Amino acid sequence: MDIKGFVLQKALEAREGARALRKASAEQKNRVLLRMADEIEKKASLLQEENQKDIEYARQKGLSNALIDRLTLTDKRIAEMAEGLREISKLPDPVGEVTKMWQRPNGMTVGRMRVPIGVIGIIYESRPNVTADATSLCLKAGNAVLLRGGSEAVNSNRAIVNILREAAQAEGIHEGAITFLDIPDREAIYEMIKLEGIVDLIIPRGGEGLIRAVTENSRIPVLKHYKGVCHVFVDRDADLSMAEQICINAKVQRPGTCNAMETMLVDEAVAEEFLPRVLKRFSEIGVKIKGCSRTRQYYPQAEEVKEEDYYNEYLDLILNVRVVKDMDEAMLHIERYSSGHTETIVTENYHKAMRFLREVDSSAVMVNASTRLNDGGQFGLGAEIGISTDKIHARGPMGLEELTCLKFVVLGSGQLRE
């Protein structure tokens, strides 16, 4: 069978799975998720054996340390995968929820009900934990999932999918509900995104190049974020000890993620006090500093930052630093260079904090908190299928509700239109 036929067959299996899932109760879906969690833990050694094959392949390809980190299934990450499945099992099932009802003058009652989207195609790179996160969220929201992971993680993803499918089938869930395209050829992606009427939504997770290629070629609606160029602004009214901890965490805790800080903006009123000490700490940790001319006055070791650097998502231990006149200049910088992902202000000034929340236009805007907290699990969604920077349908971390849509329901007693 050629690639086109293979992808079509898998997508039709997923469509059958989506149809069968409409009959699944909340209790059945929760049993599946709990069984999946148990099986992931039981087969941790198998997962790590398969993952090691992918790590060796990634090293041979010369992938960066940050990308290899995203690929690696540590004991902790496997435990987190299992815990994520259990957390999602505890969340309320959104399917069938009636969000609002009202009565018309003719006695007819009109409402809106949450229903599954259908078949959701996930195209992702590097991080095999996405396989479990995406599957669990889609399944709980009543959707079939059509997974296409990157070639660098094919062994890890295949092992996870096999575990999840076996658990689902043991609880009576149609096998098509979890479908995996386990071929590395990129042509599979282009065939997948043509399947209008079979696949209902595409969610790409990966580098900007992948997301733009999918968006430009898809016949199916795409939920996306191109990159995470995130900012922390240290205001003159900040608690500088708190600001230091937030900035270090936002950049260093896991630099290869989309919610890591890429540019630190510092109010000129506190730059002389704040910058030397925080940049010294960054340097000791191994962060490469690129600074504006005023930054380099306080920290001469910094490289000169260039205009194009402000647009970069480094996903690495590299940080842009700019001294700004005030919060207004910081917000203008964010408006120009941000990708609309996550922005933080560190301040003790309530009015500035509220202005920042209102006026900064990103998927998550924070006060006195690390950008690394923009995450479905951290926000109480159990897990996320991605962080959308779109403004239509879903924005920010996408949990269960964001994987449903609303339909109108009408309760009548013989009403006719006159």
CORFENGI-V130062 format. One record per pair of residues at least 24 apart in sequence whose ideal C-beta (glycine too) atoms are under 10 Angstrom apart, sorted by sequence separation. I is the first residue (numbers start at 1). GAP is how many residues later the second one is. D is the distance in whole Angstrom. If there is no record, write none. Layout:
I/GAP/D
I/GAP/D
//
This chain:
48/24/9
116/24/10
117/24/8
118/24/9
119/24/7
120/24/7
121/24/8
122/24/7
123/24/9
124/24/8
125/24/7
126/24/6
128/24/10
129/24/10
157/24/10
158/24/5
186/24/9
189/24/8
190/24/9
193/24/6
194/24/8
195/24/8
196/24/6
243/24/10
271/24/8
274/24/9
275/24/6
290/24/9
331/24/8
335/24/9
338/24/6
339/24/9
340/24/10
342/24/7
344/24/8
345/24/10
346/24/10
363/24/6
376/24/10
48/25/6
116/25/6
117/25/8
118/25/6
119/25/5
120/25/6
121/25/4
122/25/5
123/25/5
124/25/6
125/25/4
128/25/5
131/25/8
132/25/10
135/25/8
139/25/9
157/25/7
189/25/7
193/25/4
194/25/5
195/25/7
196/25/9
264/25/9
272/25/9
273/25/9
295/25/9
296/25/9
298/25/8
311/25/9
312/25/9
327/25/6
331/25/7
334/25/10
335/25/8
344/25/6
363/25/7
364/25/10
47/26/6
48/26/8
51/26/10
115/26/9
116/26/3
117/26/6
118/26/7
119/26/8
120/26/7
121/26/8
122/26/7
123/26/8
124/26/7
125/26/9
126/26/6
127/26/7
128/26/9
131/26/5
135/26/8
154/26/10
192/26/9
193/26/7
194/26/8
266/26/10
268/26/7
271/26/9
272/26/6
288/26/9
295/26/5
297/26/9
310/26/8
311/26/6
313/26/7
326/26/9
327/26/10
330/26/9
334/26/6
335/26/7
344/26/7
363/26/5
376/26/9
48/27/8
51/27/9
114/27/9
115/27/7
116/27/5
117/27/10
119/27/6
120/27/10
121/27/7
122/27/8
123/27/9
125/27/7
126/27/6
128/27/9
129/27/9
130/27/9
131/27/9
154/27/10
155/27/10
186/27/9
190/27/6
193/27/6
230/27/10
243/27/8
247/27/9
263/27/9
264/27/10
265/27/10
271/27/6
275/27/9
294/27/9
295/27/7
296/27/10
310/27/4
311/27/9
328/27/9
334/27/9
335/27/10
342/27/10
344/27/5
362/27/8
363/27/9
114/28/9
116/28/9
125/28/8
128/28/4
131/28/9
132/28/6
136/28/8
154/28/6
189/28/9
190/28/9
192/28/9
230/28/8
238/28/9
266/28/9
271/28/10
288/28/8
289/28/10
290/28/7
291/28/9
292/28/8
294/28/8
295/28/6
309/28/9
310/28/9
311/28/8
313/28/9
327/28/7
331/28/6
334/28/8
342/28/9
343/28/7
344/28/10
363/28/9
44/29/8
124/29/9
127/29/9
128/29/5
131/29/4
132/29/9
135/29/5
139/29/7
144/29/10
154/29/9
189/29/9
193/29/8
228/29/7
229/29/9
230/29/6
232/29/5
238/29/8
252/29/9
266/29/8
287/29/9
288/29/6
289/29/8
290/29/7
291/29/8
292/29/7
293/29/10
294/29/4
327/29/7
331/29/6
342/29/4
344/29/9
47/30/10
48/30/7
126/30/10
127/30/10
128/30/10
130/30/9
131/30/6
135/30/9
144/30/8
146/30/9
154/30/6
228/30/3
230/30/7
231/30/7
232/30/10
233/30/9
234/30/7
235/30/9
236/30/9
237/30/8
240/30/6
244/30/7
248/30/7
252/30/8
287/30/5
288/30/5
289/30/6
290/30/5
291/30/4
292/30/5
293/30/9
294/30/9
307/30/9
330/30/9
331/30/10
341/30/8
342/30/9
344/30/9
361/30/9
44/31/7
47/31/6
128/31/8
129/31/8
132/31/9
145/31/10
147/31/8
148/31/10
149/31/8
227/31/7
228/31/6
230/31/5
231/31/7
232/31/8
233/31/8
234/31/7
235/31/9
236/31/4
238/31/10
243/31/7
247/31/6
251/31/7
255/31/10
264/31/9
286/31/5
287/31/7
288/31/7
289/31/8
290/31/7
291/31/7
292/31/6
328/31/9
334/31/10
342/31/8
343/31/10
363/31/9
364/31/9
365/31/10
128/32/6
131/32/10
132/32/7
144/32/6
145/32/7
146/32/9
147/32/7
148/32/8
149/32/8
151/32/9
152/32/9
226/32/10
228/32/7
229/32/9
230/32/6
231/32/5
232/32/5
233/32/4
234/32/5
235/32/5
236/32/8
237/32/9
238/32/7
247/32/10
255/32/8
266/32/9
285/32/7
287/32/5
289/32/6
290/32/9
291/32/8
292/32/9
327/32/9
342/32/4
363/32/5
364/32/5
45/33/10
124/33/9
128/33/10
131/33/8
135/33/9
144/33/5
145/33/6
146/33/5
147/33/5
148/33/4
149/33/8
151/33/4
225/33/7
228/33/9
229/33/5
230/33/8
231/33/7
232/33/7
233/33/8
234/33/6
236/33/4
237/33/9
240/33/7
244/33/7
245/33/10
248/33/6
252/33/6
341/33/7
342/33/10
362/33/9
363/33/4
364/33/8
44/34/5
47/34/9
139/34/7
143/34/8
144/34/8
145/34/7
146/34/8
147/34/7
148/34/9
150/34/8
151/34/9
228/34/8
229/34/7
231/34/6
232/34/9
233/34/8
235/34/9
236/34/5
240/34/5
244/34/5
247/34/9
248/34/7
251/34/9
252/34/9
362/34/9
363/34/8
43/35/9
44/35/8
142/35/9
144/35/7
145/35/9
146/35/7
147/35/9
148/35/9
149/35/10
151/35/9
227/35/9
235/35/8
236/35/9
243/35/8
247/35/8
252/35/7
282/35/9
148/36/10
150/36/10
234/36/7
238/36/8
241/36/10
245/36/10
251/36/6
41/37/7
44/37/9
234/37/9
240/37/8
244/37/7
248/37/7
282/37/6
40/38/6
41/38/7
44/38/9
139/38/6
148/38/10
236/38/10
240/38/8
244/38/10
40/39/9
138/39/8
139/39/7
248/39/9
282/39/9
41/40/9
42/40/10
138/40/8
148/40/6
234/40/6
279/40/9
40/41/6
41/41/5
148/41/6
234/41/9
37/42/10
40/42/5
41/42/9
135/42/9
136/42/10
263/42/9
279/42/7
39/43/9
40/43/10
135/43/5
278/43/9
37/44/8
38/44/8
40/44/10
41/44/10
88/44/10
134/44/10
135/44/10
148/44/6
234/44/9
36/45/9
37/45/4
40/45/7
84/45/8
88/45/9
95/45/8
135/45/9
148/45/10
342/45/8
36/46/8
37/46/7
39/46/10
91/46/10
94/46/8
95/46/7
96/46/9
146/46/7
263/46/8
275/46/7
341/46/7
37/47/8
38/47/9
81/47/9
85/47/6
88/47/10
89/47/8
93/47/7
94/47/6
95/47/5
131/47/9
262/47/9
263/47/6
341/47/10
342/47/10
34/48/10
37/48/4
38/48/9
81/48/5
84/48/7
85/48/9
88/48/5
92/48/10
93/48/8
94/48/8
95/48/9
262/48/8
263/48/10
275/48/8
340/48/10
341/48/6
36/49/5
37/49/5
80/49/7
81/49/10
84/49/6
87/49/9
88/49/6
91/49/7
93/49/8
131/49/8
146/49/9
262/49/9
263/49/9
274/49/10
340/49/4
35/50/9
36/50/9
37/50/9
77/50/9
78/50/10
81/50/9
82/50/8
85/50/9
86/50/9
91/50/10
262/50/7
271/50/9
339/50/6
340/50/9
33/51/9
34/51/7
37/51/9
77/51/9
78/51/8
81/51/5
85/51/5
88/51/9
89/51/8
262/51/6
263/51/10
271/51/10
272/51/9
338/51/9
340/51/9
33/52/5
34/52/6
36/52/10
37/52/8
77/52/6
80/52/9
81/52/8
84/52/7
85/52/10
88/52/5
146/52/9
206/52/10
262/52/6
271/52/5
32/53/9
33/53/7
36/53/9
80/53/10
84/53/9
88/53/10
146/53/6
205/53/9
260/53/9
261/53/10
262/53/9
270/53/10
271/53/9
33/54/9
34/54/10
35/54/10
71/54/9
72/54/10
73/54/9
78/54/9
85/54/10
148/54/10
260/54/8
262/54/10
269/54/10
342/54/9
33/55/6
34/55/5
70/55/8
71/55/5
72/55/9
73/55/6
81/55/9
85/55/10
144/55/9
150/55/10
258/55/7
260/55/7
264/55/6
265/55/9
266/55/7
268/55/5
340/55/9
341/55/9
30/56/10
33/56/4
34/56/10
70/56/4
71/56/7
72/56/9
73/56/7
144/56/9
146/56/9
148/56/9
149/56/10
150/56/7
260/56/9
262/56/8
263/56/7
264/56/7
265/56/8
266/56/7
267/56/8
268/56/7
269/56/9
32/57/8
33/57/9
69/57/9
70/57/5
71/57/7
119/57/9
143/57/8
149/57/10
150/57/10
258/57/8
260/57/10
262/57/7
263/57/4
264/57/5
265/57/5
266/57/5
267/57/6
268/57/6
269/57/8
30/58/9
31/58/8
33/58/10
67/58/8
68/58/9
69/58/10
70/58/9
71/58/10
119/58/10
121/58/9
123/58/9
143/58/8
145/58/10
256/58/9
257/58/7
261/58/7
262/58/6
263/58/7
264/58/8
265/58/8
266/58/7
267/58/8
268/58/8
29/59/9
30/59/4
67/59/6
70/59/9
255/59/7
256/59/5
260/59/10
261/59/9
263/59/7
264/59/10
265/59/5
267/59/6
29/60/8
30/60/8
66/60/10
67/60/10
70/60/10
119/60/9
121/60/9
150/60/9
255/60/7
256/60/7
267/60/7
30/61/9
254/61/10
255/61/6
256/61/9
268/61/9
255/62/5
265/62/9
267/62/9
26/63/10
30/63/8
63/63/8
138/63/10
251/63/9
255/63/8
267/63/7
29/64/7
255/64/9
265/64/8
266/64/9
26/65/10
123/65/9
138/65/10
252/65/7
265/65/5
26/66/8
27/66/9
29/66/9
123/66/6
251/66/7
265/66/9
26/67/4
251/67/9
252/67/9
25/68/9
26/68/10
58/68/8
121/68/9
251/68/6
265/68/6
24/69/10
26/69/8
123/69/7
134/69/8
250/69/10
265/69/8
25/70/10
26/70/9
123/70/8
263/70/8
24/71/9
121/71/6
134/71/8
263/71/9
54/72/9
121/72/7
133/72/10
247/72/9
22/73/8
130/73/10
21/74/9
54/74/8
121/74/8
247/74/10
263/74/7
130/75/6
262/75/9
263/75/9
119/76/9
130/76/10
262/76/9
51/77/7
121/77/10
262/77/9
50/78/9
121/78/5
127/78/8
265/78/9
71/79/9
81/79/8
85/79/9
119/79/7
120/79/8
121/79/8
122/79/9
123/79/7
124/79/8
125/79/9
126/79/9
127/79/9
231/79/10
262/79/10
265/79/10
267/79/10
73/80/9
118/80/9
119/80/5
120/80/7
121/80/7
122/80/8
123/80/7
124/80/7
125/80/7
126/80/7
263/80/10
264/80/10
265/80/9
266/80/10
267/80/9
47/81/8
71/81/6
118/81/8
119/81/5
120/81/5
121/81/5
122/81/5
123/81/4
124/81/4
125/81/4
126/81/9
229/81/8
258/81/9
260/81/10
261/81/8
70/82/10
71/82/6
78/82/10
85/82/9
118/82/4
119/82/8
120/82/8
121/82/7
122/82/8
123/82/7
124/82/6
125/82/7
229/82/7
259/82/7
260/82/9
261/82/10
67/83/10
70/83/9
73/83/6
117/83/5
118/83/8
119/83/10
120/83/6
121/83/9
122/83/7
123/83/7
229/83/7
230/83/9
258/83/6
259/83/5
261/83/8
68/84/9
72/84/9
116/84/9
117/84/5
227/84/9
229/84/5
258/84/8
67/85/8
71/85/7
125/85/6
227/85/9
228/85/6
229/85/9
73/86/9
124/86/9
227/86/4
73/87/9
123/87/7
226/87/9
228/87/8
123/88/9
227/88/9
63/89/7
231/89/9
233/89/10
234/89/10
235/89/10
61/90/9
123/90/10
234/90/10
236/90/8
237/90/9
61/91/7
123/91/6
229/91/9
231/91/9
233/91/8
235/91/8
236/91/9
40/92/7
58/92/10
235/92/6
250/92/9
22/93/8
58/93/10
121/93/9
22/94/7
57/94/8
58/94/5
233/94/7
250/94/7
21/95/7
37/95/9
54/95/10
57/95/6
58/95/8
123/95/10
235/95/8
22/96/10
36/96/7
54/96/9
57/96/9
233/96/10
234/96/9
21/97/9
54/97/9
55/97/9
57/97/9
121/97/9
233/97/4
247/97/9
18/98/7
54/98/6
55/98/10
57/98/8
232/98/10
233/98/8
246/98/7
18/99/9
19/99/9
33/99/10
36/99/8
37/99/9
54/99/5
56/99/10
121/99/7
123/99/9
231/99/8
247/99/8
18/100/5
19/100/10
36/100/7
53/100/10
54/100/7
55/100/10
120/100/10
231/100/10
233/100/8
246/100/6
18/101/5
53/101/9
54/101/5
55/101/9
119/101/10
121/101/9
233/101/8
243/101/10
245/101/10
17/102/8
18/102/9
33/102/9
51/102/8
53/102/5
54/102/5
231/102/7
243/102/10
244/102/9
15/103/8
16/103/10
32/103/10
33/103/6
36/103/9
50/103/10
52/103/9
53/103/8
54/103/9
120/103/9
231/103/5
243/103/4
14/104/9
15/104/6
32/104/9
33/104/10
50/104/9
51/104/7
52/104/9
117/104/9
230/104/10
242/104/6
243/104/9
259/104/10
14/105/5
50/105/4
51/105/4
54/105/10
208/105/7
229/105/9
242/105/10
259/105/8
13/106/10
14/106/9
33/106/7
49/106/9
50/106/5
51/106/10
53/106/10
207/106/9
231/106/8
240/106/9
242/106/9
12/107/10
14/107/8
29/107/9
32/107/7
33/107/7
49/107/10
50/107/9
231/107/6
238/107/8
239/107/7
11/108/7
32/108/9
47/108/10
48/108/9
50/108/7
51/108/8
207/108/9
229/108/6
230/108/8
231/108/10
237/108/10
238/108/4
239/108/9
47/109/7
50/109/4
51/109/9
229/109/6
230/109/8
237/109/9
238/109/5
239/109/6
261/109/8
262/109/9
11/110/8
29/110/6
30/110/8
49/110/8
50/110/9
228/110/10
229/110/4
230/110/10
231/110/9
232/110/9
233/110/7
234/110/9
235/110/6
237/110/5
238/110/7
260/110/9
261/110/5
29/111/5
48/111/9
228/111/6
229/111/9
230/111/5
231/111/8
232/111/8
233/111/7
234/111/8
235/111/6
236/111/8
237/111/5
238/111/9
259/111/9
260/111/7
261/111/8
29/112/9
47/112/5
50/112/10
227/112/5
228/112/9
229/112/7
230/112/4
231/112/5
232/112/5
233/112/5
234/112/5
235/112/4
236/112/10
237/112/4
259/112/5
260/112/7
29/113/8
46/113/6
47/113/7
226/113/6
227/113/10
228/113/4
229/113/9
230/113/7
231/113/7
232/113/8
233/113/7
234/113/8
235/113/8
236/113/8
237/113/10
258/113/10
259/113/5
26/114/8
46/114/10
225/114/7
226/114/9
227/114/8
228/114/7
229/114/10
230/114/8
231/114/9
232/114/7
233/114/8
235/114/7
237/114/10
238/114/10
257/114/9
259/114/8
24/115/8
225/115/8
226/115/9
237/115/7
257/115/7
259/115/5
24/116/10
26/116/10
43/116/8
46/116/9
47/116/8
225/116/6
236/116/9
237/116/9
250/116/10
258/116/9
259/116/7
21/117/9
43/117/9
46/117/8
235/117/6
253/117/7
255/117/10
257/117/10
258/117/10
21/118/7
24/118/7
235/118/9
253/118/10
254/118/7
257/118/9
23/119/10
40/119/10
43/119/9
233/119/10
250/119/9
251/119/9
253/119/5
259/119/9
18/120/9
21/120/9
22/120/6
40/120/7
43/120/6
246/120/9
249/120/9
250/120/5
251/120/9
252/120/9
21/121/5
42/121/9
235/121/9
249/121/4
250/121/5
251/121/9
17/122/9
21/122/7
246/122/7
248/122/9
249/122/9
250/122/6
21/123/6
39/123/10
40/123/6
43/123/10
233/123/8
246/123/7
247/123/8
249/123/6
250/123/9
18/124/8
20/124/8
36/124/10
39/124/5
40/124/8
246/124/5
247/124/10
249/124/9
18/125/6
19/125/8
38/125/10
39/125/8
243/125/9
245/125/8
246/125/9
17/126/9
18/126/4
242/126/6
246/126/9
17/127/4
18/127/9
36/127/7
39/127/7
40/127/9
233/127/9
242/127/10
246/127/10
16/128/8
17/128/8
18/128/10
35/128/10
36/128/5
39/128/5
258/128/9
259/128/7
14/129/9
15/129/7
17/129/9
35/129/9
36/129/9
38/129/8
127/129/9
231/129/9
239/129/8
258/129/6
14/130/4
36/130/9
37/130/9
126/130/9
127/130/9
238/130/8
257/130/10
13/131/8
14/131/7
15/131/9
33/131/10
35/131/9
36/131/4
39/131/9
208/131/9
231/131/9
258/131/10
14/132/5
32/132/9
35/132/4
36/132/7
230/132/8
11/133/9
13/133/9
14/133/9
34/133/9
35/133/8
229/133/10
33/134/9
36/134/10
228/134/10
230/134/9
232/134/9
11/135/6
32/135/6
33/135/9
35/135/6
36/135/9
228/135/10
10/136/7
31/136/9
32/136/5
35/136/6
230/136/10
10/137/10
31/137/10
32/137/9
34/137/9
232/137/10
10/138/9
32/138/8
33/138/9
225/138/7
232/138/8
259/138/9
7/139/9
29/139/9
31/139/9
32/139/4
232/139/6
28/140/10
31/140/5
32/140/9
67/140/9
230/140/10
231/140/8
7/141/9
30/141/10
31/141/9
32/141/6
230/141/4
29/142/9
31/142/9
36/142/10
230/142/9
28/143/6
228/143/8
24/144/10
28/144/7
29/144/8
230/144/8
28/145/7
32/145/9
32/146/10
228/146/9
21/147/10
24/147/9
24/148/8
29/148/10
23/149/10
24/149/7
24/150/9
17/151/9
23/151/9
20/152/9
21/152/7
20/153/7
21/153/7
24/153/9
20/154/4
19/155/8
20/155/9
21/155/9
17/156/8
18/156/9
20/156/7
21/156/5
17/157/5
19/157/9
20/157/7
16/158/6
17/158/7
18/158/8
19/158/10
16/159/9
17/159/3
18/159/7
228/159/8
14/160/10
16/160/5
17/160/4
13/161/9
14/161/10
15/161/7
16/161/9
17/161/7
18/161/10
225/161/7
228/161/8
13/162/7
14/162/5
17/162/7
223/162/9
224/162/8
225/162/6
227/162/9
13/163/4
14/163/7
16/163/10
223/163/7
224/163/10
225/163/6
226/163/7
12/164/8
13/164/9
14/164/8
15/164/9
223/164/10
224/164/7
225/164/4
11/165/9
13/165/10
14/165/4
223/165/5
224/165/7
225/165/8
10/166/9
13/166/5
14/166/10
223/166/9
224/166/6
12/167/9
223/167/6
11/168/8
222/168/9
10/169/5
221/169/10
223/169/9
9/170/10
10/170/8
11/170/9
223/170/7
225/170/10
10/171/6
221/171/9
223/171/6
225/171/10
10/172/9
221/172/8
223/172/9
10/173/10
7/174/6
6/175/8
223/175/7
6/176/10
7/176/8
6/177/7
3/178/9
10/178/9
6/179/10
205/179/10
223/179/9
3/180/7
7/180/9
11/180/9
15/180/9
18/180/10
205/180/8
223/180/10
7/181/5
10/181/10
11/181/7
14/181/10
18/181/10
205/181/5
3/182/6
6/182/8
7/182/9
10/182/8
15/182/9
18/182/8
203/182/6
204/182/8
205/182/9
3/183/10
4/183/8
7/183/9
8/183/7
11/183/10
12/183/9
15/183/6
203/183/5
3/184/5
4/184/9
7/184/4
8/184/9
11/184/5
14/184/8
15/184/8
70/184/9
2/185/9
3/185/6
6/185/8
7/185/5
10/185/10
14/185/7
15/185/9
69/185/8
71/185/10
203/185/8
4/186/9
5/186/9
7/186/10
8/186/9
12/186/7
69/186/9
70/186/5
3/187/9
4/187/5
7/187/9
8/187/7
11/187/5
69/187/5
70/187/8
3/188/6
7/188/7
11/188/6
66/188/9
68/188/9
69/188/10
2/189/9
3/189/10
66/189/6
67/189/7
4/190/9
8/190/8
65/190/10
66/190/4
7/191/10
65/191/8
66/191/9
203/191/10
7/192/10
64/192/8
201/192/9
201/193/10
66/194/10
203/195/8
203/200/9
201/202/9
201/204/9
200/205/9
137/239/8
145/240/9
140/242/8
143/242/10
133/243/8
140/243/10
133/244/9
137/244/8
141/244/9
70/245/9
137/245/7
69/246/10
136/246/8
137/246/6
136/247/7
137/247/7
138/247/7
66/248/9
67/248/8
137/248/5
66/249/5
67/249/10
133/249/9
134/249/9
136/249/9
137/249/10
66/250/5
133/250/4
134/250/9
135/250/10
64/251/8
65/251/8
66/251/8
132/251/8
133/251/7
134/251/5
64/252/7
65/252/9
133/252/7
134/252/8
130/253/10
133/253/9
129/254/9
130/254/10
130/255/8
130/256/8
141/257/10
141/258/9
142/258/10
145/258/10
140/259/9
141/259/5
140/260/6
141/260/8
143/260/6
124/261/10
137/261/8
141/261/8
142/261/8
143/261/8
124/262/8
137/262/7
138/262/9
141/262/4
142/262/7
122/263/7
137/263/6
140/263/8
141/263/5
122/264/8
134/264/10
136/264/10
139/264/10
120/265/8
137/265/9
138/265/6
137/266/6
134/269/10
117/276/9
120/283/7
117/285/10
114/286/9
117/286/6
114/287/7
116/287/8
117/287/7
118/287/9
88/288/10
116/288/6
117/288/5
87/289/10
88/289/10
91/289/9
114/289/10
115/289/6
116/289/8
87/290/7
91/290/8
114/290/4
115/290/6
91/291/5
113/291/9
114/291/8
115/291/7
84/292/9
90/292/7
91/292/10
113/292/10
114/292/6
115/292/5
84/293/7
87/293/9
88/293/9
89/293/8
112/293/10
113/293/7
114/293/8
83/294/9
87/294/9
88/294/4
112/294/5
113/294/6
115/294/10
87/295/4
88/295/6
111/295/10
112/295/7
113/295/8
86/296/9
87/296/7
111/296/10
112/296/6
113/296/5
80/297/8
85/297/9
111/297/7
112/297/7
84/298/7
85/298/8
110/298/6
111/298/5
83/299/10
84/299/4
110/299/8
111/299/8
83/300/9
84/300/9
109/300/9
110/300/6
111/300/8
109/301/7
110/301/8
81/302/9
99/302/10
108/302/6
109/302/4
110/302/10
80/303/9
108/303/7
109/303/8
97/304/9
107/304/10
108/304/5
109/304/9
94/305/9
95/305/9
107/305/8
108/305/8
94/306/5
100/306/9
104/306/9
106/306/9
107/306/6
108/306/10
93/307/8
94/307/5
97/307/8
99/307/7
106/307/9
107/307/9
108/307/5
91/308/8
92/308/8
94/308/9
95/308/10
96/308/10
98/308/10
101/308/8
103/308/9
104/308/10
107/308/7
91/309/6
92/309/9
94/309/8
95/309/7
97/309/9
106/309/5
91/310/10
94/310/5
101/310/8
106/310/9
88/311/9
93/311/10
98/311/7
104/311/8
106/311/9
88/312/7
106/312/9
33/349/10
//
